[in-house]
Amino acid sequence: MSVHPPFDPGTVEAVVFTVEKPFLALNTRQTDTEKSEHKGFAQLLTGCAAAMEWRGATV
């Protein structure tokens, strides 16, 4: 039995990695390349979180 609430990686991505005003900025997001890089890292980290949740891993 898990003590954690249901986890939705998409919600985390939307809140933490939004390009306009992110909670966690991975670069300055000034150019299209930097914005794309930021989105890519956000998707990568979201995928990792989803994989951990899918396997039932605990952190």
N, C-alpha and C positions, 0 to 999 in steps of 0.2 A: 504494500500500500504506500502510495506516494503522499508526502506531506506538502508538496508544492502544488500551487494552483495550476490549472491547465495553462500550457505554454504555447504561444503562437509566435513563431519566429518572424512572421511577416509584420506583426505588430511591433516587435522590437526594432526591426529595420526601419519602419516608418517613423518611429519616435527618435531613435538614437542616431541614425545615419541620414536623415533628410538633408538634401543638398542645400536648401535655403538657409536653415538655421539648425545645424546638427548639434546634438549633445556631445558627440565625439567627432571632431574634425580630423581627418586623416591628411589633409593638405589645405592650401588656401582657397581652392575651388574658384580661382579667378578665370582660368581659361577653360575651353571646352574639353581639352585633354585632362585637366585636373578634375573637372566635374565627372568625366567618364571614369577616371581612376577611382575616385571616391565611391561612385556607384558600384564599381566592380568589387572593391574591397568589402563594401557593405553586403553585397550578394554572397561573396565568399564566406564571410563570417556568419551570415544568416543560414547558409547551407550547413556549416559546421554545427551550429546550434540545433538545427532541425535534425541532423544525423544523430546527435547525442540524445535528443528527445525520442527519436524513433527507436533507438536501441534500448531506451529505458535507463540510460546512464545517469548517474547522479554526480553533481559537482560539489 
